[in-house]
């Protein structure tokens, strides 16, 4: 089965579309790289140029980041159209521009985190089997003179295009020491991985079946590895069974997480620091830990299963579980964005028994 993954990297393709530009005389339309003759037989400045003769170059730069999109435009461009910083914003006027000075030059800039893309007026994503496109519009409010407007409105549409990468994979859970699962959410393919780590630093993962002492902590990390920093991850349920089958009722089971909240007194989210990372639903990585245990009857080893859900930037805070209420509510979710990961076996390390020497 061919699976496509979205790979998002810095400084990918971007496009600028200016919906208003200055006019100049027909006689100035000798250079099509700076002036373009319109259907109305007037001369319009080409993208990136402005001024009465379209002889001034506007510095415009778009940065397509892993978790943000930003645009930077030369202040002189807006001054020519009599537009101040207070009148420049995205489609949602609350996402306004800021003035920034770089190397002695002044620019108007807007930085849009991906989780605010929709709220700031980002257009619906354009998707196909090879790319995904984000579109935003920087615009101005024209000054009002009494009850009339004489100055034009400036609109700059800018886009970031992120490519997919094709690879071969399996679209079902793999029971291994780094469990992976493929998802397809709104035509975007994603890979989620579950691993166990040796301590709270989450720097060294187990590469074979873990053997852990009773009372020691087990450190679990579930992460969206492709695409990076796009989806938020919510772990809905986690439980342990005596067999590799998640829904096997023949043996004992033990529940760790329910509806995204802890159900075991030793279980906690984060990485154990004063400012823990990896909270449930707050990013693309979820980390939690619990104390090692064993079942009363054989087999004492167990398998860990987690049901997870991928959230898009539009989901916002609805991805974060509400765990402070007495009765935890269960949210109806898109089945397409849900899946199961299984890991194991996790074995109990037996204590070393002292030996008695018969020789004196």
Backbone torsions as a table, in degrees:
resi	resn	phi	psi	omega
1	UNK	NA	132.7	-179.9
2	UNK	-92.7	126.8	-179.6
3	UNK	-116.8	138.0	178.4
4	UNK	-107.1	135.8	-179.3
5	UNK	-115.4	145.5	177.2
6	UNK	-90.3	119.3	179.3
7	UNK	-110.0	117.0	-175.8
8	UNK	-110.6	121.2	-179.6
9	UNK	-130.5	167.0	-178.8
10	UNK	-68.9	149.5	173.3
11	UNK	55.9	53.8	175.0
12	UNK	-88.0	-176.2	-177.3
13	UNK	-57.6	140.0	173.7
14	UNK	-144.1	155.7	-179.5
15	UNK	-132.1	147.5	176.1
16	UNK	-120.2	136.7	175.9
17	UNK	-131.2	117.5	-179.2
18	UNK	-101.6	121.3	-174.9
19	UNK	-93.0	-1.3	169.3
20	UNK	-142.4	136.1	175.0
21	UNK	-144.7	164.2	-175.5
22	UNK	-69.3	158.3	178.1
23	UNK	-106.4	149.7	174.6
24	UNK	-140.4	174.5	-176.8
25	UNK	-68.1	153.3	179.2
26	UNK	-57.3	-34.6	-177.4
27	UNK	-65.2	-18.1	-179.3
28	UNK	-87.5	-2.1	-176.5
29	UNK	-84.3	35.9	-179.1
30	UNK	-82.0	-22.4	-178.7
31	UNK	-115.6	101.3	-176.7
32	UNK	-66.0	-13.0	178.2
33	UNK	-75.9	-19.5	178.5
34	UNK	-117.5	-31.4	-179.7
35	UNK	-126.2	140.3	-178.2
36	UNK	-126.2	130.4	179.1
37	UNK	-79.6	122.5	-178.1
38	UNK	-87.7	174.4	179.7
39	UNK	-66.9	-22.1	179.4
40	UNK	-86.4	11.9	-179.8
41	UNK	61.5	32.1	171.9
42	UNK	-116.5	159.2	-175.8
43	UNK	-100.4	124.2	-179.9
44	UNK	-109.8	144.7	176.7
45	UNK	-69.7	137.6	176.2
46	UNK	-69.6	163.5	-179.9
47	UNK	-57.0	128.0	178.5
48	UNK	97.8	-5.4	-179.3
49	UNK	-122.1	152.2	176.6
50	UNK	-154.5	177.0	-178.7
51	UNK	109.2	165.4	-177.8
52	UNK	-61.5	-30.6	179.1
53	UNK	-111.0	12.5	-177.1
54	UNK	53.4	36.8	-175.8
55	UNK	-106.9	4.4	178.8
56	UNK	-105.3	134.7	-177.5
57	UNK	-95.6	126.7	178.6
58	UNK	-93.8	125.2	176.3
59	UNK	-81.2	116.6	178.8
60	UNK	-133.2	129.4	-178.1
61	UNK	-137.6	132.1	177.5
62	UNK	-115.1	132.4	176.9
63	UNK	-113.5	123.2	179.0
64	UNK	-102.3	95.7	-176.7
65	UNK	-91.5	174.8	179.3
66	UNK	-66.3	-35.7	-177.9
67	UNK	-132.0	21.9	178.4
68	UNK	-159.4	162.2	170.5
69	UNK	-132.4	133.1	-179.9
70	UNK	-134.7	153.6	176.0
71	UNK	-131.5	143.8	-179.2
72	UNK	-133.5	125.0	-176.3
73	UNK	-129.7	136.4	179.1
74	UNK	-56.3	132.0	-179.8
75	UNK	-60.8	-32.5	-178.2
76	UNK	-60.3	-32.2	178.5
77	UNK	-59.8	-44.9	-179.5
78	UNK	-74.4	-33.5	177.7
79	UNK	-60.9	-37.4	179.7
80	UNK	-59.9	-35.0	179.4
81	UNK	-94.0	10.3	177.0
82	UNK	60.9	43.5	-178.5
83	UNK	-115.5	125.3	177.9
84	UNK	-93.0	166.3	-176.7
85	UNK	-60.7	-32.7	-177.6
86	UNK	-68.5	-14.7	-177.5
87	UNK	-102.5	4.4	-175.8
88	UNK	-107.3	130.1	-176.3
89	UNK	-162.8	175.6	172.4
90	UNK	-84.6	-173.6	-178.0
91	UNK	-54.6	-41.4	170.9
92	UNK	-85.3	115.2	-173.2
93	UNK	-61.8	-18.5	178.4
94	UNK	-71.6	-17.5	176.9
95	UNK	-94.4	77.4	-170.8
96	UNK	-94.1	164.5	-178.4
97	UNK	-82.4	159.9	176.6
98	UNK	-126.7	151.2	176.6
99	UNK	-88.4	133.6	-178.4
100	UNK	-137.6	135.3	179.5
101	UNK	-104.6	127.2	-179.3
102	UNK	-132.1	118.8	177.5
103	UNK	52.2	42.3	176.5
104	UNK	84.0	-5.5	177.7
105	UNK	-108.5	150.0	-177.1
106	UNK	-108.5	137.5	-177.4
107	UNK	-132.5	156.1	167.1
108	UNK	-98.7	129.9	-175.6
109	UNK	-137.9	147.6	174.6
110	UNK	-132.1	127.1	178.5
111	UNK	-111.2	119.4	-175.0
112	UNK	-117.0	107.3	173.4
113	UNK	-64.0	150.4	-178.0
114	UNK	-59.9	-33.5	-178.5
115	UNK	-74.5	-4.6	175.6
116	UNK	-112.9	7.1	-176.1
117	UNK	-56.7	-50.7	-178.2
118	UNK	-69.2	-42.7	-178.2
119	UNK	-62.0	-31.0	-179.2
120	UNK	-85.0	1.9	176.6
121	UNK	98.8	17.9	176.6
122	UNK	-60.4	141.6	-178.5
123	UNK	-73.8	158.5	176.2
124	UNK	-54.0	140.5	-177.0
125	UNK	-61.6	137.5	173.0
126	UNK	-96.2	123.5	-174.4
127	UNK	-133.3	143.9	168.2
128	UNK	-143.7	-168.1	-174.7
129	UNK	-77.5	-6.1	-178.4
130	UNK	-117.9	-26.2	-174.0
131	UNK	-145.6	162.9	171.1
132	UNK	-132.4	135.5	-171.2
133	UNK	-121.2	130.8	174.3
134	UNK	-107.1	135.6	-178.1
135	UNK	-130.0	129.2	176.5
136	UNK	-129.2	159.2	179.7
137	UNK	-129.3	122.6	172.9
138	UNK	-93.2	129.0	-175.0
139	UNK	-140.6	168.4	179.9
140	UNK	-125.4	152.8	170.7
141	UNK	-96.1	123.0	-178.4
142	UNK	-71.6	146.8	175.7
143	UNK	-65.8	142.0	-178.2
144	UNK	-105.2	129.2	177.6
145	UNK	-109.7	100.0	-175.1
146	UNK	67.7	-108.6	177.1
147	UNK	-122.7	24.5	177.8
148	UNK	-130.0	161.8	176.6
149	UNK	-125.9	129.4	179.4
150	UNK	-112.0	-26.2	-176.1
151	UNK	-89.6	148.6	-177.2
152	UNK	-76.2	162.0	173.6
153	UNK	-92.2	134.4	177.9
154	UNK	-101.9	128.8	175.7
155	UNK	-129.6	127.8	177.8
156	UNK	-122.7	111.2	176.3
157	UNK	-92.9	131.0	178.9
158	UNK	-131.3	145.8	-173.9
159	UNK	-129.3	147.9	171.3
160	UNK	-120.1	131.1	-177.3
161	UNK	-115.5	121.4	-179.7
162	UNK	-112.2	130.2	-176.0
163	UNK	-89.1	157.8	169.8
164	UNK	-90.5	158.7	171.6
165	UNK	-123.8	130.9	-177.7
166	UNK	-87.5	137.2	173.1
167	UNK	-153.2	165.8	178.4
168	UNK	-94.9	138.8	179.6
169	UNK	-157.7	177.1	177.5
170	UNK	-109.7	139.3	-175.9
171	UNK	-97.0	35.1	176.7
172	UNK	-146.6	162.7	-175.5
173	UNK	-61.7	145.0	176.5
174	UNK	-117.8	121.5	177.9
175	UNK	-84.5	108.7	-178.1
176	UNK	-154.8	-167.4	179.8
177	UNK	-94.3	8.9	168.4
178	UNK	-151.3	81.6	-172.6
179	UNK	-67.4	132.9	-179.9
180	UNK	-124.3	150.9	177.3
181	UNK	-144.6	136.4	176.9
182	UNK	-95.7	139.7	177.3
183	UNK	-125.7	155.3	171.6
184	UNK	-130.5	108.0	-174.9
185	UNK	-120.7	115.6	178.9
186	UNK	51.1	46.6	177.1
187	UNK	70.9	7.1	176.4
188	UNK	-107.2	126.9	179.8
189	UNK	-89.6	140.5	-177.9
190	UNK	-138.8	151.5	177.1
191	UNK	-118.5	130.4	178.7
192	UNK	-116.6	137.3	-176.4
193	UNK	-127.9	137.7	176.0
194	UNK	-116.8	129.1	-179.9
195	UNK	-136.1	157.7	171.8
196	UNK	-110.3	138.9	-177.1
197	UNK	-116.3	160.2	-172.2
198	UNK	-82.0	-20.5	177.3
199	UNK	-156.8	-177.2	-172.7
200	UNK	-70.7	-10.0	179.1
201	UNK	-77.9	-16.2	-179.5
202	UNK	53.8	42.9	179.8
203	UNK	-107.0	-26.2	-177.6
204	UNK	-127.3	112.9	-178.8
205	UNK	-89.8	153.9	174.1
206	UNK	-69.3	135.9	179.1
207	UNK	-108.2	-1.3	175.6
208	UNK	-143.4	178.6	-177.4
209	UNK	-56.1	119.0	-177.2
210	UNK	-68.1	142.5	172.5
211	UNK	-122.7	115.7	-169.1
212	UNK	-129.4	142.0	-180.0
213	UNK	-73.7	149.1	172.7
214	UNK	-61.2	134.8	-179.3
215	UNK	94.0	-24.1	174.8
216	UNK	-73.1	156.9	-178.8
217	UNK	-88.2	147.4	173.4
218	UNK	-106.9	127.3	-176.0
219	UNK	-109.1	115.2	-174.5
220	UNK	-108.4	135.1	173.4
221	UNK	-127.1	128.4	174.5
222	UNK	-120.2	126.6	-168.8
223	UNK	-142.3	139.9	170.1
224	UNK	-81.7	109.5	-176.0
225	UNK	-92.2	-23.6	175.6
226	UNK	-145.9	125.8	-6.8
227	UNK	-76.5	152.7	-178.2
228	UNK	-76.0	137.8	169.9
229	UNK	57.1	31.4	175.8
230	UNK	-109.2	-61.5	178.4
231	UNK	-80.3	149.0	165.1
232	UNK	-94.1	150.8	-174.8
233	UNK	-117.3	131.3	174.8
234	UNK	-121.2	125.4	175.8
235	UNK	-93.9	113.8	-175.0
236	UNK	-82.4	-53.1	-176.8
237	UNK	-135.0	145.8	170.3
238	UNK	-140.8	136.3	-179.9
239	UNK	-152.0	162.1	-179.9
240	UNK	-115.1	143.5	177.0
241	UNK	-131.7	163.2	178.9
242	UNK	-82.9	-12.3	179.7
243	UNK	-123.4	164.3	-179.9
244	UNK	-65.7	-18.5	-177.5
245	UNK	-81.4	123.4	-174.0
246	UNK	-62.1	-34.8	-175.1
247	UNK	-107.2	21.6	179.8
248	UNK	-73.1	119.1	-177.8
249	UNK	-95.4	3.0	-175.3
250	UNK	-74.7	-22.1	-179.3
251	UNK	-120.3	-168.1	178.3
252	UNK	-80.5	158.7	173.1
253	UNK	-142.1	159.0	179.6
254	UNK	-139.9	128.8	-175.6
255	UNK	-94.9	132.1	179.8
256	UNK	-106.4	-41.5	-179.2
257	UNK	-130.5	140.1	176.2
258	UNK	-135.2	128.6	179.5
259	UNK	51.6	36.7	177.1
260	UNK	80.2	5.7	-177.4
261	UNK	-122.6	156.1	-176.8
262	UNK	-68.7	141.7	179.4
263	UNK	-126.2	6.4	-179.9
264	UNK	-128.8	131.1	-171.7
265	UNK	-63.9	-20.7	179.8
266	UNK	-92.4	-3.6	-175.0
267	UNK	-87.8	135.7	176.6
268	UNK	-149.6	150.4	179.3
269	UNK	-90.6	163.0	178.1
270	UNK	95.6	-174.7	-177.0
271	UNK	-109.6	14.6	174.4
272	UNK	84.7	3.4	179.4
273	UNK	-90.9	175.4	-179.7
274	UNK	-64.5	-29.7	177.5
275	UNK	-123.2	76.8	-170.2
276	UNK	-64.7	139.0	172.6
277	UNK	-99.8	166.7	175.7
278	UNK	84.1	23.3	176.3
279	UNK	-64.6	153.8	-175.6
280	UNK	-69.8	123.9	175.4
281	UNK	82.9	-1.2	-174.3
282	UNK	-98.3	-6.2	-179.6
283	UNK	-166.2	-167.4	-178.1
284	UNK	-86.4	-2.6	178.9
285	UNK	-127.1	132.5	175.5
286	UNK	-120.0	130.6	177.5
287	UNK	-125.6	136.1	173.2
288	UNK	-148.3	159.6	-178.8
289	UNK	-135.3	157.7	175.5
290	UNK	-154.3	160.8	-179.2
291	UNK	-76.4	140.0	177.3
292	UNK	-61.1	143.7	179.1
293	UNK	-144.3	175.9	171.0
294	UNK	-139.6	155.3	175.1
295	UNK	-77.3	156.7	-175.2
296	UNK	-62.3	-42.6	-177.0
297	UNK	-112.6	157.3	178.1
298	UNK	-59.8	148.4	-3.3
299	UNK	-77.6	144.3	-179.4
300	UNK	-79.5	-22.7	176.2
301	UNK	-71.2	161.4	-179.4
302	UNK	-147.0	165.9	177.8
303	UNK	-115.3	141.3	-178.6
304	UNK	-103.2	132.9	179.8
305	UNK	-126.8	137.5	178.7
306	UNK	-135.4	128.3	173.4
307	UNK	-94.1	124.5	-174.0
308	UNK	-123.1	163.6	-179.2
309	UNK	-138.8	134.5	177.4
310	UNK	-97.1	132.8	179.7
311	UNK	-111.5	139.2	175.9
312	UNK	-87.4	165.4	178.3
313	UNK	-55.1	-28.5	-179.7
314	UNK	-69.7	-20.8	-177.7
315	UNK	-70.5	-29.3	176.4
316	UNK	56.8	-136.5	-174.8
317	UNK	-71.1	-12.4	179.4
318	UNK	-65.9	-12.7	179.1
319	UNK	-80.5	-19.1	-175.6
320	UNK	-88.3	124.1	-178.8
321	UNK	-64.7	148.2	173.9
322	UNK	-98.0	104.2	-172.7
323	UNK	-109.8	0.7	-177.1
324	UNK	-91.1	-15.8	-179.8
325	UNK	-78.2	159.4	-178.7
326	UNK	-65.5	-46.6	178.2
327	UNK	-107.4	117.6	-177.7
328	UNK	-75.9	128.0	-178.9
329	UNK	-86.9	147.6	178.3
330	UNK	-104.4	123.7	-175.7
331	UNK	-91.4	137.5	176.1
332	UNK	-75.8	126.2	-173.3
333	UNK	-124.5	161.1	177.6
334	UNK	-67.8	120.2	-177.9
335	UNK	-62.5	-29.3	-178.8
336	UNK	-62.1	-30.7	-174.7
337	UNK	-94.1	10.5	-178.3
338	UNK	-110.8	154.5	178.4
339	UNK	-168.5	173.1	-175.8
340	UNK	-122.6	135.1	173.0
341	UNK	-119.8	141.1	-179.8
342	UNK	-128.7	145.0	-175.1
343	UNK	-141.5	140.0	174.6
344	UNK	151.4	-179.8	4.9
345	UNK	-81.5	154.8	173.4
346	UNK	-107.9	117.3	-172.9
347	UNK	-104.2	153.9	177.5
348	UNK	-87.4	132.4	175.9
349	UNK	-81.8	122.3	-178.6
350	UNK	-78.4	141.8	179.2
351	UNK	-66.0	147.3	178.4
352	UNK	-80.0	121.8	-179.1
353	UNK	-87.9	136.6	-179.4
354	UNK	-67.8	144.2	177.5
355	UNK	-105.2	147.6	-179.3
356	UNK	-106.2	123.5	179.6
357	UNK	-83.6	135.7	178.5
358	UNK	-91.4	-0.4	-179.0
359	UNK	-104.8	136.8	-179.0
360	UNK	-103.6	NA	NA
